[in-house]
Every structure is written in C-alpha cells, then in structure tokens.
Amino acid sequence: MSSSIDQAGEGPGFSTRAIHAGQDPDPLTGAVVTPIHLASTFAQEAVGKHKGFDYGRTRNPTRVSLETTIASLEGASHGYAFSSGMAAADAVLRLLRPGDHLLIPDDAYGGTYRLVSSIYAGSGVTFSAVELQSPDALAAAWRDETRLVWLETPSNPKLNIIDIEAVAAVAHAHRARCIVDNTFATPYLQQPLGLGADAVVHSSTKYLGGHSDVVGGFVATNDEELGTHLGFVQNSAGAVPSPFDCYLVQRGLKTLAVRLDRQCANADLIAAHLLSHRAVREVYYPGLAHHPGHGLAERQMRDFGAMVSFTLRGGEAAALEVAAGTRLFTLAESLGAVESLIELPARMTHASTAGSELEVDPSLIRLSVGLENVGDLLEDLDRALALAGS
Ligand SMILES: *Cc1c(COP(=O)(O)O)cnc(C)c1O
C-alpha cells in the first residue's frame, strides 16, 4: 500500500514527528526525554505574569508536549489530552444541546453507545444508530436537528469500513460536524482530518499508548470553534490525564509506526489462516479481498490494521471454548498493545449493547493481534480451535 503518510506534505515524516514533535531536548537540562512535571501550581513573577503555566488542571508542560505530538501526527492545529477515551468523547459530545440529534454507527464502541443512550439521551439529546456504510441509510436517518455524525472506521467489532470523505461531505452539506473515532486505525494508518472530518477522537489506552499500562484519551481538530470548546471543557470539567500518564502515552507513540507495521503483517497472516480453517464460519478483516470495505480501506488507509474478528461453525459454545483455550492470546478486554488479546464482545466489551440494535453476535470472537512471533500465535489459535471440537 502507499507510503504517502510518511511522505505527505512538507516537513518531517510521520515517524520523525512521533519522536520529535513537541519533544525538543529540555532547555534547562538537555534531557532528551520530556520531563514529567508533577507540579500542580507554578510561580508567578507578578500577578498574572507567568511562563504560560498557572495551575496543573488548566495547563501542564508534560501534557502540552504530548498534545503537540499527537496533534502533529493527526495533522491538527489543536489537540487536547483527556483522562480516558470516554472523557475525550464526552468533551466533544458536550457540543450538543437538548433537542439536538446525533448519528452513531450501528456497531459503535459499547461505551460510546452507553454514553449516548444513557447520559446524553437523559438530557434531551436524541440519537439514531445507523449503518453508516450505506449512503441511503445515512440519508434516511438525517433529520433537521441532526448536528453531528459520529463514526468509527474500522468499526468495532465487525471491522466495517466507512467512507470518511463521503460522510463528512453529507454532514457539511447540512452544516453538521463529522467526528471520527480513530482508535482502531491510529493516525499512522488513517488521517481523518485530511479526509474532511472535523475532529478525531482517540482512546490512547489502545495503540497510541500501546503497552496496556495507561488509560487516556485525545481529541484533535483544525476547527477553531471546536478547539476553543474542547479547551474550555478540558479545563472546566477537568478530566485531565496525569503527567505520568502523558509521559507513558508519549513514550508509546515513539514506536507506533514500527509496532503497527509488524502488527498489521501478523494480523494479515492470521486472518488468511482463519479463513481457511474448517472450524471458522466467517472472518471479518478489511485486508481480505471478500471484505465489503476492502477497496475503500485500500484507498483510505495505509494498511488494514491489526484487529481480526471471526465466528465459528460451532456457535457460541465453541466461541467460549476457544476464548478460554488460548495461552498466548490473553483473554481480556481492550486492544492495541504489544501482547495479543482475545475476547467475546457480546459478553465483554459490548455487554452494554445487549437487547439493543447494536447487539453483537454471541459467537463473534475479537482478536487484537500483537507483536509476538506469528508462528507461535497461529499455533496457539490452532490448538484452541481444536479444543472447540470442530
Ligand atoms: C476503548 C475505546 C474507547 C474508550 O476509551 P477508554 O480509554 O477506554 O475510555 C472508545 N472508542 C473505541 C473504539 C475504543 O476501542
């Protein structure tokens, strides 16, 4: 696939920015790693006269450094770090007022669905869960009071691919905003702002941090008004990440590109292997030629990502056996880190969608493919699939 992201535009490539943007050596000491500034308050020379920092919730030097790095990677003028992906999503959704309507994907991340259906719906914001891959479904769901379209691509857990450029164009024609949750793709594989999205949301808990040791969120935008809103919410609601958490995410970012290159290569081999396995009914991976979003993913993404979902001929009972039967793939929620994980979305990450229009096939297994030796991962899956008695 194209290497255009690393070459795009003027100036340094992606991997260079991941290591250097916002990360000049410390001017005081020469430290090559951004210091973890723990101070909650900063000395002022005279009342209101300071070095740009007054109180830790409002602005912190380690956080500013991280915000500069991620904003640079997303091609954004504004970036705000939050204490979790959900806090980041919430900061964006606070744009909405009672009476406003919002569109979300019909397979949205379970936590996003819960936030919208339980908290926002309770304060008068209405929503529709729509198959956003379909232009007809998008048009049919549109209302006069629709202010925002939220999309995830690749989606979770079915890995559907949504045309960001097309959805953003529809939103803009109606003076609404298009927000992309870019957690699964990361800015290395996909840059939504360049495709017309108004903001990008991340759970930096996943690939950006990349080591399953920090919870965090991020929003990046080139929209001045939205940037002002986000900065105001970050300070006013106060869901800010700790300086140490900022450091961990920034440390993870330095290896994002090389991690993803290997993870995508591993996922590609695993998806092909599962496709040919007799115990497997269906494989969902945008890198597979039969995947409905394959062509679009080729145009919109640098590579196909490292998430693979599949169902088994033996149904839910077999899926439970396989999920409990792997040794290298750890049975756990979350994704995007160096170690491979396996889970059953219907009972784990997406349990909150039970009984709703977002309910997940109970036999669907989701893999987050890590950086282990791929031969070992394939052997682990084969052993577990054999246990499932197929
Ligand atoms: C994990 C996740 C979130 C929520 O992020 P947290 O950091 O867990 O709050 C949102 N969207 C997607 C796609 C996710 O995978």
The ligand as a MOL file (V3000), in Angstrom:
LIG
                    3D

  0  0  0     0  0            999 V3000
M  V30 BEGIN CTAB
M  V30 COUNTS 15 15 0 0 0
M  V30 BEGIN ATOM
M  V30 1 C -11.5570 1.7300 24.2170 0
M  V30 2 C -12.3000 2.5300 23.2310 0
M  V30 3 C -12.9330 3.7200 23.6060 0
M  V30 4 C -12.9780 4.1890 25.0450 0
M  V30 5 O -11.7200 4.5310 25.5220 0
M  V30 6 P -11.2790 4.4240 27.0890 0
M  V30 7 O -9.8720 4.8520 27.0400 0
M  V30 8 O -11.4850 3.0040 27.4830 0
M  V30 9 O -12.1650 5.3380 27.8440 0
M  V30 10 C -13.5740 4.4490 22.6120 0
M  V30 11 N -13.5980 4.0320 21.3340 0
M  V30 12 C -13.0040 2.8910 20.9390 0
M  V30 13 C -13.0710 2.4870 19.5090 0
M  V30 14 C -12.3360 2.1070 21.8740 0
M  V30 15 O -11.7690 0.9610 21.4790 0
M  V30 END ATOM
M  V30 BEGIN BOND
M  V30 1 1 1 2
M  V30 2 1 2 3
M  V30 3 2 2 14
M  V30 4 1 3 4
M  V30 5 2 3 10
M  V30 6 1 4 5
M  V30 7 1 5 6
M  V30 8 2 6 7
M  V30 9 1 6 8
M  V30 10 1 6 9
M  V30 11 1 10 11
M  V30 12 2 11 12
M  V30 13 1 12 13
M  V30 14 1 12 14
M  V30 15 1 14 15
M  V30 END BOND
M  V30 END CTAB
M  END
